[in-house]
């Protein structure tokens, strides 16, 4: 029996956080949520999620700061989910270590597809690194 993948949802807007959480749970994922950057960093360290959905506009710190902090000690895949749609902001997040970037508003099927694709890619990379020559 396979275990459910754990998704960390970092989003300050309760309605969006609840919608994403409900969508993920309905599609077989386990979910842990954070509504600000400081609690996100603590929970990421505690729960070691399989993937993170990260909003950039958090009330206590910028999501890019969360991403950069986590990158000091974790390679967990991160998909940025943000209302910031400027190309320069996308490039900055991707260069900081995000694996993908989705602009709000987004389609739920697209979010799920990007989540699956990122998890598949990560799984292949982990399996590839475990293969000995």
C-alpha positions in Angstrom: 0.0 0.0 0.0 1.4 3.4 -1.0 1.5 6.3 1.4 -0.1 9.6 0.6 2.2 12.3 -0.6 2.4 15.2 1.9 1.9 18.7 0.4 2.7 21.8 2.4 0.4 24.7 1.3 1.8 28.1 2.3 -0.9 30.7 1.7 -2.1 33.6 3.8 -5.6 33.9 2.2 -7.8 31.5 4.1 -10.2 31.0 1.2 -7.5 30.1 -1.3 -5.6 27.9 1.3 -8.9 26.0 2.1 -9.7 25.6 -1.6 -6.3 24.2 -2.4 -6.3 21.9 0.6 -9.7 20.6 -0.2 -8.7 19.9 -3.8 -5.5 18.1 -2.7 -7.3 16.0 -0.1 -10.0 15.0 -2.6 -7.2 13.9 -5.0 -5.5 11.6 -2.4 -2.8 13.9 -0.9 -2.2 14.7 2.7 -1.9 18.4 3.5 -0.3 20.6 6.1 -0.8 24.3 5.9 0.9 27.5 7.0 -0.5 31.1 6.7 2.8 32.9 7.1 6.5 32.5 6.3 7.9 31.9 9.8 5.4 29.1 10.6 6.0 27.7 7.1 9.8 27.4 7.8 9.2 25.7 11.1 6.6 23.3 9.7 8.7 22.4 6.7 11.5 21.4 9.0 9.1 19.4 11.2 7.0 17.7 8.6 9.5 17.3 5.7 6.8 17.5 3.1 7.1 15.8 -0.3 6.4 19.2 -2.1 5.5 22.8 -1.2 3.0 25.1 -2.8 4.3 28.6 -1.9 2.6 31.9 -2.2 5.0 34.9 -2.4 2.8 37.5 -0.8 2.9 36.5 2.8 2.1 38.8 5.7 5.4 38.5 7.7 8.0 37.9 5.1 8.3 37.5 1.3 7.8 34.0 0.0 11.2 34.3 -1.8 12.8 34.7 1.6 11.1 31.5 2.7 12.3 29.7 -0.4 15.9 30.9 0.0 15.9 29.9 3.7 14.6 26.4 2.9 17.1 26.0 0.1 19.9 26.3 2.7 19.0 22.9 4.2 16.4 21.2 1.9 16.0 20.2 -1.7 12.2 19.7 -1.3 10.4 20.7 -4.6 8.6 24.0 -4.5 5.9 25.3 -6.8 5.3 29.0 -6.4 1.6 29.9 -6.6 1.4 33.7 -6.8 -0.5 36.6 -8.1 2.8 38.1 -9.2 2.8 37.6 -12.9 5.8 39.7 -14.1 8.4 37.7 -16.0 11.2 39.1 -13.8 9.4 37.8 -10.7 9.0 34.4 -12.2 12.7 34.3 -13.2 13.7 35.4 -9.7 11.7 32.7 -8.0 12.9 30.0 -10.4 16.5 31.1 -10.0 16.0 31.0 -6.2 15.2 27.4 -6.4 11.5 27.0 -7.3 10.8 24.1 -9.6 7.7 25.7 -11.2 5.6 28.8 -11.1 1.8 29.2 -11.4 0.1 32.6 -11.7 -3.2 33.1 -9.8 -5.9 32.7 -10.9 -5.1 29.2 -12.0 -7.1 26.1 -13.1 -7.4 23.3 -10.6 -6.5 20.7 -13.3 -3.4 22.6 -14.2 -2.3 22.8 -10.5 -2.8 19.1 -10.1 -0.9 18.3 -13.3 2.0 20.5 -12.4 2.1 18.9 -8.9 2.1 15.4 -10.4 4.8 16.3 -12.9 7.0 17.9 -10.3 6.6 14.8 -8.0 7.4 12.4 -10.9 10.5 14.4 -11.8 11.7 14.5 -8.2 11.1 10.8 -7.8 13.1 10.0 -11.0 16.0 12.2 -9.7 16.0 10.4 -6.3 15.9 7.0 -7.9 18.6 8.0 -10.4 20.9 9.1 -7.5 20.4 5.8 -5.8 21.6 3.7 -8.8 25.2 2.7 -8.4 27.6 2.5 -11.3 
